[in-house]
Amino acid sequence: MSRCVAILRPEPGNAATAARLRNAGLDPLPLPLFAVSALDWTPPAATAFDGLLLTSANSLRHGGAGLASLHDLPVLAVGNATADAARTAGFDVAHTGSTDVTDLLRNAPGFARLLWLAGRDRTVITHPALAAVISVYASDPLTLTAAAAAQLAGSVALIHSARAGMQLAAELARHGVLPDTVRIAAISRKAAIAAGPGWDAVAIAVTPDDDALIAAAYALAIDP
């Protein structure tokens, strides 16, 4: 027996993950819990910084024309997907983190004035090299219908972020779907903790990327 795998991330990542799940022989259930949109922002003078911190490819998808004035700044990227998007957008990637932003900053010395292009809703980061933060996109939560929430019972849900874990738990509670009817695969331990307790089973990706997350979900989706 194979359980369907719910994809909670926004587009275009939702469709990309669905394709990877099909290639892995799993049945995707697209149920995005967020919609991403661009914010108005004014790029600062690139000369005020010595590097650009990017923690999501959404900063590049929705950064708009203002990104061009920052092309001379080397990029510190969290994850291969963000690094690939930065290169496609014309940036040089100096470092790619394989775990989280804290480890990326710890393992990339030599930067003293970083500009972080981020989402409006984000985890607070404190680091002496972080000189400024600008919000360039918003990720707004979406509500599930009762029918959509009911589909999650018996599924494996992919948790791509801490916010997604919290939103999933809130939506299930709102519709009276018990967490012990759902298995979750989380992209990090932090994301798993944010989802709260009571799940039927929990798996955590060995690295914070889609391929590792799908591998973690596979073991939960295939029942003997």
Phi, psi and chi 1 to 4 in degrees:
 res  aa     phi    psi   chi1   chi2   chi3   chi4
   1 MET       -  136.0  172.9 -175.1  171.4      -
   2 SER  -117.8  129.2  177.6      -      -      -
   3 ARG   -84.7  147.8  -62.6  167.9 -179.4 -104.0
   4 CYS   -72.0  155.8   64.0      -      -      -
   5 VAL  -115.8  114.6 -179.9      -      -      -
   6 ALA   -81.6  132.5      -      -      -      -
   7 ILE  -108.2  116.6  -47.1  164.3      -      -
   8 LEU  -100.9  -11.4  -49.3  179.9      -      -
   9 ARG   -72.0  156.6   68.8 -169.9  -52.0 -163.7
  10 PRO   -73.9  168.3   26.6  -33.6      -      -
  11 GLU   -74.6  152.7  -64.6  -67.6    1.0      -
  12 PRO   -85.5   -2.2   33.5  -37.0      -      -
  13 GLY   -62.4  -31.8      -      -      -      -
  14 ASN   -59.2  -49.4 -162.6  -68.2      -      -
  15 ALA   -65.8  -36.5      -      -      -      -
  16 ALA   -65.4  -42.2      -      -      -      -
  17 THR   -66.5  -38.5  -63.1      -      -      -
  18 ALA   -58.8  -41.8      -      -      -      -
  19 ALA   -64.2  -40.9      -      -      -      -
  20 ARG   -65.7  -37.8  -66.0 -173.4 -175.5  100.5
  21 LEU   -63.9  -43.1  -74.3  168.6      -      -
  22 ARG   -62.1  -41.1  -67.0 -171.9 -170.2   96.9
  23 ASN   -63.5  -27.5  -71.6  -22.2      -      -
  24 ALA   -87.0    1.3      -      -      -      -
  25 GLY    83.2   18.4      -      -      -      -
  26 LEU  -107.9  159.7  -62.5  173.0      -      -
  27 ASP  -100.0  108.3 -177.0   22.0      -      -
  28 PRO   -78.0  146.1   27.8  -32.3      -      -
  29 LEU  -125.3   94.3  175.0   61.3      -      -
  30 PRO   -72.5  115.0  -14.5   30.1      -      -
  31 LEU  -138.7   71.7  -69.0  174.7      -      -
  32 PRO   -61.6  135.6   19.4  -29.9      -      -
  33 LEU  -103.3    1.0  -69.0 -178.5      -      -
  34 PHE  -144.4  152.6  -61.2   92.5      -      -
  35 ALA  -124.5  129.9      -      -      -      -
  36 VAL  -101.3  136.6 -178.9      -      -      -
  37 SER  -140.6  156.3   58.1      -      -      -
  38 ALA   -77.6  148.8      -      -      -      -
  39 LEU  -111.8  151.2  -63.0  175.5      -      -
  40 ASP   -71.2  134.6  -69.1  -28.0      -      -
  41 TRP  -153.7  156.8   66.5  -70.9      -      -
  42 THR  -115.0  119.8  -59.6      -      -      -
  43 PRO   -67.5  136.3   22.3  -31.8      -      -
  44 PRO   -79.5  175.3   31.3  -35.0      -      -
  45 ALA   -67.2  125.3      -      -      -      -
  46 ALA   -62.0  -27.5      -      -      -      -
  47 THR   -67.3  -12.6   52.9      -      -      -
  48 ALA   -80.8   -5.2      -      -      -      -
  49 PHE  -132.8  160.2  -54.2   96.2      -      -
  50 ASP  -115.8    2.3   60.4    4.4      -      -
  51 GLY  -170.2  163.0      -      -      -      -
  52 LEU  -121.1  123.3 -170.8   63.0      -      -
  53 LEU   -97.0  126.6  175.3   62.8      -      -
  54 LEU  -128.0  123.1  -60.2  175.5      -      -
  55 THR  -110.5   -1.0   52.5      -      -      -
  56 SER  -154.7  142.7  171.2      -      -      -
  57 ALA   -65.5  -16.4      -      -      -      -
  58 ASN   -62.4  -29.5  -76.9  -38.8      -      -
  59 SER   -61.9  -32.7  -64.3      -      -      -
  60 LEU   -85.2  -37.0  -61.2  153.6      -      -
  61 ARG   -65.6  -34.5  -65.1 -171.2 -171.5  107.1
  62 HIS  -117.0    5.1  -59.0  -79.9      -      -
  63 GLY   -71.2  -25.1      -      -      -      -
  64 GLY    72.1 -157.7      -      -      -      -
  65 ALA   -65.2  -23.9      -      -      -      -
  66 GLY   -63.3  -20.1      -      -      -      -
  67 LEU   -64.9  -31.7  -66.3  173.4      -      -
  68 ALA   -59.5  -34.0      -      -      -      -
  69 SER   -74.5   -7.1   66.5      -      -      -
  70 LEU  -109.1    7.4  -57.3  174.2      -      -
  71 HIS   -60.8  -23.7  -86.1  159.4      -      -
  72 ASP   -76.8  -11.2  -72.3  -18.8      -      -
  73 LEU   -85.3  130.1  -66.6  175.6      -      -
  74 PRO   -67.6  145.7   24.2  -32.4      -      -
  75 VAL  -102.4  136.7  165.5      -      -      -
  76 LEU  -105.2  116.0  -80.7   68.3      -      -
  77 ALA  -116.2  137.8      -      -      -      -
  78 VAL   -91.7  109.1  176.3      -      -      -
  79 GLY    92.5  151.3      -      -      -      -
  80 ASN   -66.7  -34.2  -70.1  -35.1      -      -
  81 ALA   -63.9  -42.3      -      -      -      -
  82 THR   -67.5  -40.1  -58.1      -      -      -
  83 ALA   -62.9  -43.0      -      -      -      -
  84 ASP   -63.9  -40.6  -71.3  -15.7      -      -
  85 ALA   -65.2  -36.1      -      -      -      -
  86 ALA   -65.4  -43.1      -      -      -      -
  87 ARG   -64.1  -41.6  -66.4 -173.7 -173.7   98.3
  88 THR   -61.7  -32.9  -60.9      -      -      -
  89 ALA   -83.1    1.9      -      -      -      -
  90 GLY    98.9   11.0      -      -      -      -
  91 PHE   -96.2  154.3  -70.2   91.8      -      -
  92 ASP   -93.5  129.2  -69.9  -32.1      -      -
  93 VAL   -96.9  118.5  177.3      -      -      -
  94 ALA   -85.9  -39.1      -      -      -      -
  95 HIS  -145.1  143.0  -63.2  -80.2      -      -
  96 THR  -122.7  122.7  -57.7      -      -      -
  97 GLY   -84.8  141.2      -      -      -      -
  98 SER  -104.2   -1.8   59.4      -      -      -
  99 THR  -124.0  -81.0   52.0      -      -      -
 100 ASP  -146.6  179.1   57.4   23.9      -      -
 101 VAL   -67.1  -32.0   65.1      -      -      -
 102 THR   -62.1  -46.5  -58.1      -      -      -
 103 ASP   -68.3  -36.0  -76.2  -19.3      -      -
 104 LEU   -59.5  -46.7  172.5   61.8      -      -
 105 LEU   -67.2  -35.5  -67.4  172.2      -      -
 106 ARG   -68.0  -35.2 -177.5 -174.9  -56.8  118.2
 107 ASN   -98.0   10.0  -64.4  -39.9      -      -
 108 ALA  -128.4   68.5      -      -      -      -
 109 PRO   -70.4  168.4   28.0  -35.0      -      -
 110 GLY   101.0   -4.5      -      -      -      -
 111 PHE  -109.4  134.9  -69.2   88.4      -      -
 112 ALA  -123.4  -14.7      -      -      -      -
 113 ARG  -141.8   77.6  -57.7 -176.8  -45.3  -80.8
 114 LEU   -89.8  140.1  -71.1  171.7      -      -
 115 LEU  -104.9  124.3  169.0   62.1      -      -
 116 TRP  -102.9  115.6 -179.0   17.5      -      -
 117 LEU   -91.9  115.1  -61.4 -174.1      -      -
 118 ALA  -133.3  178.3      -      -      -      -
 119 GLY   -83.5  158.3      -      -      -      -
 120 ARG   -62.2  -40.8 -177.8 -170.2   60.9 -158.9
 121 ASP  -102.8  113.0  -57.7  -67.9      -      -
 122 ARG  -150.7  162.3   58.3 -175.6  177.7  -92.2
 123 THR   -75.1  136.1  -58.5      -      -      -
 124 VAL   -70.1  131.6  174.7      -      -      -
 125 ILE  -120.0  129.8  -61.2  171.6      -      -
 126 THR  -115.4  119.7  -58.7      -      -      -
 127 HIS  -155.9  138.3 -169.4  -83.4      -      -
 128 PRO   -62.0  -23.3   17.4  -30.7      -      -
 129 ALA   -85.6   -8.7      -      -      -      -
 130 LEU   -85.4  104.3 -169.4   58.5      -      -
 131 ALA   -90.5  -29.4      -      -      -      -
 132 ALA  -159.8  151.3      -      -      -      -
 133 VAL  -129.4  131.7 -176.4      -      -      -
 134 ILE  -127.2  129.6  -61.4  178.0      -      -
 135 SER   -83.1  123.3  -60.1      -      -      -
 136 VAL  -116.2   -8.6  -60.9      -      -      -
 137 TYR  -149.9  160.8   70.6   91.1      -      -
 138 ALA  -122.5  143.4      -      -      -      -
 139 SER  -121.1   97.4 -176.8      -      -      -
 140 ASP   -92.0  136.1  -66.9  -49.1      -      -
 141 PRO   -68.2  146.6   22.7  -31.3      -      -
 142 LEU  -113.7  148.5  -58.5  174.0      -      -
 143 THR   -95.8  151.0   57.3      -      -      -
 144 LEU   -95.7  146.4  -65.4  176.5      -      -
 145 THR   -73.2  164.7   64.5      -      -      -
 146 ALA   -60.7  -38.5      -      -      -      -
 147 ALA   -65.9  -40.3      -      -      -      -
 148 ALA   -66.7  -41.9      -      -      -      -
 149 ALA   -63.1  -37.6      -      -      -      -
 150 ALA   -64.1  -31.0      -      -      -      -
 151 GLN   -64.9  -22.7  -72.7 -178.0  -76.8      -
 152 LEU   -73.1  -24.5  -75.5  162.2      -      -
 153 ALA   -62.2  125.1      -      -      -      -
 154 GLY    88.3    0.9      -      -      -      -
 155 SER   -99.2  174.3   74.4      -      -      -
 156 VAL  -109.9  123.2  177.6      -      -      -
 157 ALA  -101.5  131.8      -      -      -      -
 158 LEU   -86.7  124.3  -61.0 -177.7      -      -
 159 ILE  -106.5  102.2  -51.1  -64.2      -      -
 160 HIS   -87.1   -8.8  -83.9   86.6      -      -
 161 SER  -161.1  164.2   66.8      -      -      -
 162 ALA   -62.8  -39.5      -      -      -      -
 163 ARG   -61.7  -38.4  -78.4 -170.0   75.1 -154.9
 164 ALA   -65.0  -39.6      -      -      -      -
 165 GLY   -61.8  -44.5      -      -      -      -
 166 MET   -66.2  -40.8  -68.3 -174.9  -74.0      -
 167 GLN   -67.2  -39.6 -178.8   70.8   -0.3      -
 168 LEU   -60.9  -48.3  172.5   62.7      -      -
 169 ALA   -59.7  -41.4      -      -      -      -
 170 ALA   -65.9  -41.7      -      -      -      -
 171 GLU   -68.7  -39.4  -75.7  -61.8  -68.0      -
 172 LEU   -63.9  -42.8  -67.9 -179.4      -      -
 173 ALA   -63.0  -39.5      -      -      -      -
 174 ARG   -62.0  -32.4 -170.9  167.9   70.2   86.7
 175 HIS  -102.3    4.6  -71.4  -68.2      -      -
 176 GLY    72.9   24.2      -      -      -      -
 177 VAL   -91.5  122.1  177.9      -      -      -
 178 LEU   -74.0  136.6  -63.8  176.9      -      -
 179 PRO   -62.5  -25.5   19.5  -30.7      -      -
 180 ASP   -74.4    2.0   63.1    7.1      -      -
 181 THR   -96.5   -0.2   64.1      -      -      -
 182 VAL  -125.9  139.5 -179.1      -      -      -
 183 ARG  -103.8  146.2  -62.3  177.2  178.3 -177.3
 184 ILE  -126.0  143.0   63.0  169.5      -      -
 185 ALA  -117.6  120.8      -      -      -      -
 186 ALA  -110.3  146.3      -      -      -      -
 187 ILE   -75.4  -16.3 -157.8  160.7      -      -
 188 SER  -156.8  164.4   66.1      -      -      -
 189 ARG   -63.9  -36.6 -174.6  169.3  -61.0  -81.1
 190 LYS   -59.8  -42.7  179.4  179.8  177.6 -179.7
 191 ALA   -66.3  -38.0      -      -      -      -
 192 ALA   -65.5  -42.7      -      -      -      -
 193 ILE   -63.4  -39.9  -67.9  171.2      -      -
 194 ALA   -62.5  -28.2      -      -      -      -
 195 ALA   -72.1  -16.5      -      -      -      -
 196 GLY    86.2 -177.9      -      -      -      -
 197 PRO   -93.2  176.2   35.2  -35.5      -      -
 198 GLY    96.8    2.9      -      -      -      -
 199 TRP   -74.6  155.7  -54.8  100.4      -      -
 200 ASP   -63.4  -37.6 -179.0   46.9      -      -
 201 ALA  -161.8  153.2      -      -      -      -
 202 VAL  -134.0  134.0  177.6      -      -      -
 203 ALA  -129.6  147.3      -      -      -      -
 204 ILE  -122.6  132.1  -61.1  172.3      -      -
 205 ALA   -62.8  143.4      -      -      -      -
 206 VAL   -73.2  -25.9  -65.5      -      -      -
 207 THR  -136.7  153.3   54.7      -      -      -
 208 PRO   -82.3   68.2   31.0  -34.7      -      -
 209 ASP  -145.7  165.6   56.3   70.7      -      -
 210 ASP   -62.5  -41.8 -132.7   23.6      -      -
 211 ASP   -61.8  -43.5  -71.8  -20.8      -      -
 212 ALA   -68.4  -35.7      -      -      -      -
 213 LEU   -65.8  -42.1 -178.1   58.8      -      -
 214 ILE   -66.4  -37.6  -70.1  170.0      -      -
 215 ALA   -61.2  -40.2      -      -      -      -
 216 ALA   -65.6  -38.9      -      -      -      -
 217 ALA   -70.0  -31.2      -      -      -      -
 218 TYR   -57.8  -44.5 -168.6   92.0      -      -
 219 ALA   -63.7  -30.3      -      -      -      -
 220 LEU   -82.8  -25.4  -61.7 -177.9      -      -
 221 ALA   -83.2  -27.1      -      -      -      -
 222 ILE   -96.8  103.9  -53.3  -60.3      -      -
 223 ASP   -85.2  143.1  -72.0  -29.0      -      -
 224 PRO   -68.9      -   23.0  -32.0      -      -
